[in-house]
């Protein structure tokens, strides 16, 4: 049987293409491939974060009342304001008189406890006018029992062995029920809802609750679509490398917090912190950002205030959270001394008063902005360990780039320590952070360090 002319021509053409493809040299399989494929917004390069608990932030507990404090927050050298969930809260099975803000009844609504959509828009616009950015807390893993989706799309939820709606397994989260991300319709709904707030309120991204409980491929697509509207910043409440590739700019440094707490209460020596930093350096790409903190709404409500958790080590722990690798967080009320555990399911306004902690954060955040070695992700410099004669109790490291340098020393023990520094890139002329004095550090330098003290030396090359 004769082959038709057109089919023969097509066959010949395909063969030529195939041979041409085979002739091309294959991409070098040994060339490294960048792991992180997203682009961080430029404004996060030296950013600091402030978590704002709207319910407790003011006696009124509203966006308008919180907005009046934005200049004060800006004066702390804060760049990103993270608003805890702003959506209406479920009534069915709610905890306490007001319920948890993480029990979302309507993804497209504003909690009337806080104000109106216009109030939220005005808050965001005011923050932008002050040079700050705003991210919303987003709860994608679960909803309130009385979210309309329960009746409209019951198949979008997980069910237990009896066929009933189920809370997140093993946790005491009885006021919520789990969503099922195997459903394409749910994925589109949730992505559209996230896009809605970027378009309508001009927010700059999200802090995503329990991010690891939601499939990574959902977050990847959500980030892609959000970035088509405007460059966003995404913070995930989780610790995992896979979240960074195509979805998140930053994740939590829970392991840092746990290590720092263990050192502060005497359950571990500095080895716990060295293990953390070794893990970060080896496991994460250099452009992955960890958010460091000594308090947040979870720690404050369920474990204790910053002083309860860190005691005499608190100022040094705060300092390390800023000058070490990571993007530092301050939880609203820390700057006032964080004198109490804020109630989670009822009204419990913050007791605002001056505190040296607020001034410490303000000065440290200013140092972070001014010293490029302390910037975030690929913009900053890695920590270089400087050996000393009491490594188990005294941590010492350098961060340096072509423009700036810091040398930081921490005595994480309850005893005074005298140390001598070994080989490391620390010698030089610096301005000491705490005193403003110019000092020169020499090779084999000795240093006396009171209990739980730290010294930070900064150098600007211009």
C-alpha positions as CSV (number, residue, x, y, z in Angstrom):
1,X,0.0,0.0,0.0
2,X,1.4,3.4,-1.0
3,X,1.9,6.0,1.8
4,X,0.0,9.2,1.1
5,X,2.3,12.1,0.1
6,X,1.3,14.4,3.0
7,X,1.7,11.6,5.6
8,X,5.1,10.7,4.2
9,X,6.2,14.3,4.3
10,X,5.1,14.6,7.9
11,X,6.9,11.4,8.8
12,X,10.1,12.6,7.2
13,X,9.8,15.9,9.0
14,X,9.2,14.3,12.4
15,X,12.2,12.1,11.8
16,X,14.4,15.1,11.0
17,X,13.2,16.8,14.1
18,X,13.9,13.7,16.2
19,X,17.4,13.4,14.8
20,X,18.0,17.1,15.3
21,X,16.9,16.8,19.0
22,X,19.2,13.8,19.5
23,X,22.1,15.8,18.0
24,X,21.7,18.6,20.6
25,X,23.9,18.2,23.6
26,X,21.9,17.3,26.7
27,X,21.9,19.9,29.6
28,X,24.8,19.2,31.9
29,X,23.2,17.0,34.6
30,X,25.9,18.0,37.1
31,X,25.1,21.7,37.0
32,X,23.3,22.8,40.2
33,X,19.7,23.9,39.8
34,X,18.3,26.7,41.9
35,X,15.9,25.2,44.5
36,X,14.0,28.4,45.1
37,X,12.0,29.5,42.0
38,X,10.0,32.4,43.5
39,X,11.3,35.9,43.7
40,X,11.1,37.6,47.1
41,X,9.7,41.1,47.0
42,X,12.5,43.5,47.3
43,X,11.0,45.3,50.3
44,X,11.5,42.2,52.5
45,X,15.3,42.3,52.2
46,X,15.9,43.9,55.6
47,X,12.3,43.5,56.9
48,X,11.2,42.9,60.5
49,X,7.7,41.7,61.4
50,X,5.1,42.8,64.0
51,X,2.3,40.5,65.0
52,X,-0.8,42.5,65.8
53,X,-3.6,40.8,67.9
54,X,-6.5,43.1,67.0
55,X,-8.8,41.8,69.7
56,X,-6.4,42.6,72.5
57,X,-4.3,45.4,71.0
58,X,-6.6,48.3,72.2
59,X,-9.5,48.6,74.6
60,X,-11.8,49.0,71.6
61,X,-10.3,46.0,69.8
62,X,-10.9,47.5,66.3
63,X,-8.9,48.3,63.2
64,X,-9.6,52.0,63.6
65,X,-8.2,52.0,67.2
66,X,-5.2,49.9,66.1
67,X,-4.6,52.3,63.2
68,X,-3.9,55.1,65.7
69,X,-0.9,53.2,67.0
70,X,0.7,52.6,63.6
71,X,3.1,55.6,63.9
72,X,4.3,54.1,67.2
73,X,4.8,50.7,65.6
74,X,6.7,52.4,62.7
75,X,8.9,54.1,65.3
76,X,10.0,50.6,66.4
77,X,11.5,50.2,62.9
78,X,8.9,47.6,61.9
79,X,8.4,46.8,58.2
80,X,5.7,44.2,58.0
81,X,2.5,44.1,60.1
82,X,0.9,40.7,60.4
83,X,-2.8,40.9,61.3
84,X,-4.1,37.9,63.1
85,X,-7.3,36.5,61.3
86,X,-9.7,39.2,60.4
87,X,-12.6,37.0,59.3
88,X,-15.9,36.3,61.1
89,X,-15.6,33.6,63.8
90,X,-17.8,30.5,64.0
91,X,-20.5,30.3,66.7
92,X,-21.2,26.5,66.6
93,X,-18.9,24.7,69.0
94,X,-16.9,27.9,69.7
95,X,-14.5,28.1,72.6
96,X,-15.1,30.8,75.1
97,X,-17.4,33.8,74.7
98,X,-15.7,35.2,71.6
99,X,-14.2,32.1,70.1
100,X,-10.9,31.6,68.3
101,X,-10.0,33.8,65.3
102,X,-8.7,30.6,63.7
103,X,-12.2,29.2,63.4
104,X,-13.2,31.0,60.2
105,X,-16.9,31.3,59.4
106,X,-16.6,33.3,56.2
107,X,-13.4,33.7,54.1
108,X,-14.9,36.7,52.3
109,X,-16.1,38.6,55.4
110,X,-14.7,40.9,58.1
111,X,-15.2,40.1,61.8
112,X,-17.7,42.9,62.9
113,X,-15.8,42.8,66.3
114,X,-13.0,44.5,64.5
115,X,-14.9,46.8,62.2
116,X,-15.8,46.9,58.5
117,X,-14.1,46.2,55.2
118,X,-13.7,50.0,54.8
119,X,-11.9,50.1,58.2
120,X,-9.5,47.3,57.1
121,X,-8.8,49.1,53.8
122,X,-8.1,52.3,55.6
123,X,-5.8,50.5,58.1
124,X,-3.8,49.0,55.1
125,X,-3.7,52.3,53.3
126,X,-2.4,54.1,56.4
127,X,0.3,51.5,57.0
128,X,1.4,51.8,53.3
129,X,1.6,55.6,53.7
130,X,4.0,55.0,56.6
131,X,6.2,52.8,54.5
132,X,5.0,49.5,56.1
133,X,3.4,46.4,54.5
134,X,0.5,44.3,55.8
135,X,0.0,40.6,55.6
136,X,-3.2,38.7,56.8
137,X,-3.3,35.5,58.8
138,X,-4.9,32.9,56.5
139,X,-6.5,29.7,57.8
140,X,-6.6,27.2,54.9
141,X,-6.5,23.9,56.8
142,X,-9.9,24.0,58.4
143,X,-13.1,26.1,58.9
144,X,-15.7,26.8,61.6
145,X,-18.5,24.2,61.9
146,X,-21.0,26.8,60.7
147,X,-19.0,28.1,57.6
148,X,-21.5,28.1,54.7
149,X,-19.2,25.6,52.8
150,X,-20.3,22.9,55.3
151,X,-23.8,22.9,53.7
152,X,-22.9,24.0,50.2
153,X,-19.9,21.6,49.7
154,X,-19.9,18.9,52.4
155,X,-17.6,16.9,50.1
156,X,-14.9,19.5,50.5
157,X,-14.4,18.3,54.1
158,X,-12.6,15.3,55.6
159,X,-14.8,12.8,57.4
160,X,-14.1,10.3,60.2
161,X,-14.7,6.5,60.1
162,X,-18.4,7.1,60.9
163,X,-18.8,9.6,58.0
164,X,-19.0,12.6,60.3
165,X,-17.1,15.9,59.9
166,X,-13.8,15.8,61.8
167,X,-11.5,18.3,63.5
168,X,-7.8,18.1,62.9
169,X,-6.8,14.7,64.3
170,X,-5.1,14.5,67.7
171,X,-5.4,18.1,68.6
172,X,-7.9,19.8,70.9
173,X,-9.3,21.8,68.0
174,X,-13.0,20.9,68.6
175,X,-14.2,24.3,67.3
176,X,-13.1,23.5,63.7
177,X,-13.4,20.8,61.0
178,X,-10.8,19.8,58.5
179,X,-10.9,20.6,54.7
180,X,-10.0,18.0,52.0
181,X,-7.6,19.3,49.5
182,X,-8.1,16.4,47.1
183,X,-11.0,18.4,45.8
184,X,-10.2,20.7,42.9
185,X,-13.2,22.9,43.6
186,X,-11.9,23.7,47.1
187,X,-8.5,24.6,45.8
188,X,-10.0,27.1,43.4
189,X,-12.3,28.5,46.0
190,X,-9.5,29.0,48.5
191,X,-7.1,30.5,45.9
192,X,-9.8,32.9,44.7
193,X,-10.6,34.0,48.3
194,X,-6.9,34.7,48.9
195,X,-6.7,36.8,45.7
196,X,-9.8,38.7,46.8
197,X,-8.1,40.3,49.8
198,X,-5.1,41.3,47.7
199,X,-7.3,43.0,45.2
200,X,-9.9,44.5,47.5
201,X,-7.8,45.5,50.6
202,X,-4.4,45.9,48.8
203,X,-2.7,43.6,51.4
204,X,0.8,42.5,50.7
205,X,0.7,38.7,51.4
206,X,-0.2,36.2,54.0
207,X,0.9,34.4,57.2
208,X,-0.5,30.9,56.6
209,X,-1.6,29.0,59.6
210,X,-0.6,25.3,60.0
211,X,0.9,25.5,56.5
212,X,2.3,22.0,56.5
213,X,-1.2,20.5,56.9
214,X,-2.1,21.8,53.5
215,X,-0.6,20.2,50.3
216,X,2.4,22.0,49.0
217,X,1.1,22.0,45.4
218,X,-1.9,24.0,46.6
219,X,0.4,26.7,48.0
220,X,2.6,26.7,44.9
221,X,-0.3,27.5,42.6
222,X,-1.8,30.0,45.1
223,X,1.6,31.9,45.2
224,X,1.8,31.9,41.4
225,X,-1.6,33.4,41.0
226,X,-1.1,35.9,43.8
227,X,2.1,37.1,42.3
228,X,0.2,37.9,39.1
229,X,-1.7,40.5,41.0
230,X,1.3,42.0,42.9
231,X,4.5,40.7,44.4
232,X,3.5,39.2,47.7
233,X,5.3,38.0,50.9
234,X,4.3,34.6,52.2
235,X,5.1,33.4,55.7
236,X,4.3,29.7,56.6
237,X,3.7,28.5,60.1
238,X,5.9,25.4,59.6
239,X,9.5,24.2,59.2
240,X,10.2,22.4,55.9
241,X,12.4,23.0,52.9
242,X,9.7,22.0,50.3
243,X,7.6,25.1,51.2
244,X,10.4,27.4,49.9
245,X,10.7,26.2,46.3
246,X,7.6,27.8,44.8
247,X,5.4,29.1,47.6
248,X,6.9,30.7,50.8
249,X,9.4,33.4,51.4
250,X,9.8,32.5,55.1
251,X,8.8,29.9,57.6
252,X,8.9,29.6,61.4
253,X,12.1,29.0,63.3
254,X,10.4,26.8,65.9
255,X,13.6,24.8,66.4
256,X,15.5,28.0,67.1
257,X,13.0,28.9,69.7
258,X,13.1,25.5,71.4
259,X,16.9,25.5,71.4
260,X,17.1,29.0,72.8
261,X,14.5,28.2,75.5
262,X,16.4,25.1,76.5
263,X,19.6,27.1,76.9
264,X,17.8,29.8,78.9
265,X,16.3,27.4,81.4
266,X,19.4,25.4,81.8
267,X,18.2,22.3,80.0
268,X,21.0,22.5,77.4
269,X,24.3,24.3,76.7
270,X,25.1,26.2,73.5
271,X,25.3,22.9,71.6
272,X,21.6,23.1,71.1
273,X,22.0,26.4,69.3
274,X,25.0,25.1,67.3
275,X,22.9,22.1,66.2
276,X,20.1,24.4,65.0
277,X,22.5,26.7,63.0
278,X,24.3,23.6,61.5
279,X,20.9,22.2,60.4
280,X,19.9,25.5,58.8
281,X,23.2,25.9,57.0
282,X,23.1,22.3,55.7
283,X,19.4,21.7,55.0
284,X,18.0,25.0,53.7
285,X,19.0,27.0,50.6
286,X,20.8,30.2,51.4
287,X,17.8,32.2,50.2
288,X,15.3,30.5,52.6
289,X,14.3,32.8,55.4
290,X,13.5,31.6,58.9
291,X,11.4,33.8,61.2
292,X,13.0,34.0,64.6
293,X,11.1,35.0,67.7
294,X,11.0,34.9,71.5
295,X,7.2,35.2,71.7
296,X,4.1,35.0,69.5
297,X,0.3,34.5,70.1
298,X,0.7,30.7,70.7
299,X,3.7,30.9,73.0
300,X,2.2,33.8,75.0
301,X,-1.3,32.2,75.4
302,X,-0.3,28.6,76.2
303,X,3.3,28.5,77.4
304,X,4.1,31.9,79.0
305,X,5.3,35.4,78.5
306,X,8.7,36.3,77.2
307,X,10.0,36.8,80.7
308,X,8.5,33.5,82.0
309,X,10.1,31.6,79.1
310,X,13.6,33.2,79.1
311,X,14.1,34.9,82.4
312,X,17.5,36.6,82.7
313,X,18.5,35.5,79.3
314,X,15.7,37.5,77.6
315,X,17.7,40.5,76.3
316,X,20.4,38.2,74.9
317,X,17.8,35.9,73.3
318,X,16.1,38.9,71.7
319,X,19.5,40.2,70.4
320,X,20.3,36.8,68.9
321,X,16.9,36.7,67.2
322,X,17.8,39.9,65.4
323,X,21.6,39.7,64.7
324,X,21.7,36.0,63.9
325,X,20.4,34.5,60.7
326,X,16.6,35.0,60.3
327,X,13.9,37.6,60.0
328,X,12.9,38.8,63.5
329,X,9.4,38.9,64.9
330,X,8.0,41.1,67.7
331,X,4.6,40.1,69.1
332,X,2.5,43.1,70.0
333,X,2.8,43.7,73.8
334,X,6.4,42.6,74.0
335,X,7.5,46.2,73.6
336,X,5.4,46.9,76.7
337,X,7.1,44.2,78.7
338,X,4.5,41.5,77.9
339,X,3.3,41.4,81.5
340,X,0.6,38.8,81.1
341,X,-0.6,35.8,79.1
342,X,-3.3,37.3,76.9
343,X,-6.5,35.3,77.0
344,X,-7.3,33.7,73.7
345,X,-11.1,33.3,73.6
346,X,-12.2,36.5,75.3
347,X,-11.4,40.1,75.6
348,X,-8.1,40.9,77.5
349,X,-6.6,44.2,76.4
350,X,-2.8,44.7,76.6
351,X,-1.5,46.8,79.4
352,X,0.6,49.4,77.6
353,X,3.5,50.9,79.4
354,X,7.1,51.9,78.7
355,X,9.6,49.0,78.8
356,X,13.3,48.7,78.1
357,X,12.4,45.8,75.9
358,X,10.7,48.1,73.4
359,X,13.8,50.3,73.2
360,X,16.0,47.2,72.7
361,X,13.9,46.1,69.8
362,X,13.8,49.6,68.3
363,X,17.6,49.9,68.4
364,X,18.2,46.3,67.2
365,X,15.8,46.8,64.2
366,X,17.6,50.0,63.3
367,X,20.9,48.1,63.4
368,X,19.4,45.4,61.1
369,X,18.3,48.1,58.6
370,X,21.6,49.9,58.6
371,X,23.9,46.9,58.5
372,X,23.6,44.9,55.2
373,X,25.3,41.8,56.7
374,X,22.2,41.4,58.8
375,X,19.7,41.4,56.0
376,X,17.5,38.5,55.1
377,X,18.0,35.6,52.7
378,X,20.5,36.1,49.9
379,X,20.7,39.8,50.7
380,X,22.4,39.1,54.1
381,X,25.6,37.3,55.1
382,X,26.0,33.8,56.7
383,X,27.1,33.4,60.3
384,X,30.8,32.4,60.7
385,X,31.6,30.7,63.9
386,X,34.5,32.3,65.9
387,X,36.1,29.7,68.2
388,X,36.5,30.8,71.8
389,X,37.9,29.2,75.0
390,X,34.4,28.4,76.4
391,X,32.4,27.3,73.4
392,X,29.8,25.4,75.5
393,X,28.7,28.6,77.2
394,X,29.9,31.5,75.0
395,X,28.7,31.8,71.4
396,X,30.7,34.1,69.1
397,X,30.3,34.7,65.4
398,X,30.8,37.1,62.6
399,X,28.5,38.1,59.8
400,X,30.2,40.1,57.0
401,X,29.8,41.2,53.4
402,X,31.5,43.7,51.1
403,X,30.0,46.6,53.0
404,X,29.3,45.8,56.6
405,X,30.3,43.4,59.4
406,X,29.2,42.5,62.9
407,X,30.9,40.5,65.6
408,X,28.5,39.2,68.2
409,X,29.4,37.5,71.5
410,X,26.8,35.9,73.9
411,X,27.3,34.4,77.4
412,X,24.4,32.0,77.6
413,X,25.1,31.0,81.2
414,X,24.3,32.1,84.7
415,X,28.0,32.6,85.6
416,X,30.5,35.3,84.6
417,X,32.8,34.0,81.8
418,X,36.2,35.1,80.7
419,X,37.1,33.9,77.2
420,X,39.9,34.2,74.6
421,X,39.0,34.1,70.9
422,X,40.8,31.9,68.5
423,X,41.1,32.0,64.8
424,X,38.3,33.9,63.1
425,X,37.6,37.0,61.0
426,X,36.8,39.2,64.0
427,X,39.8,41.5,64.6
428,X,39.1,45.1,63.5
429,X,37.8,48.5,64.5
430,X,34.1,48.6,65.5
431,X,31.4,50.6,67.1
432,X,29.9,48.7,70.1
433,X,26.1,48.5,69.9
434,X,25.3,49.0,73.5
435,X,27.6,51.9,74.3
436,X,28.3,53.6,70.9
437,X,32.0,53.6,71.7
438,X,34.6,52.8,69.1
439,X,36.7,49.8,70.0
440,X,39.5,47.8,68.4
441,X,39.6,44.1,68.8
442,X,42.9,42.2,68.3
443,X,43.8,38.6,67.5
444,X,43.7,36.5,70.7
445,X,41.4,39.1,72.2
446,X,40.2,38.4,75.8
447,X,36.8,39.4,77.0
448,X,35.0,39.4,80.3
449,X,31.3,38.6,80.0
450,X,28.7,38.9,82.9
451,X,26.1,36.2,83.2
452,X,23.5,36.2,80.4
453,X,25.2,39.1,78.7
454,X,25.9,39.9,75.1
455,X,28.1,42.3,73.2
456,X,27.6,43.3,69.6
457,X,30.2,45.1,67.5
458,X,29.3,46.7,64.2
459,X,31.5,47.9,61.4
460,X,30.5,49.9,58.3
461,X,32.9,50.0,55.4
462,X,30.8,52.2,53.2
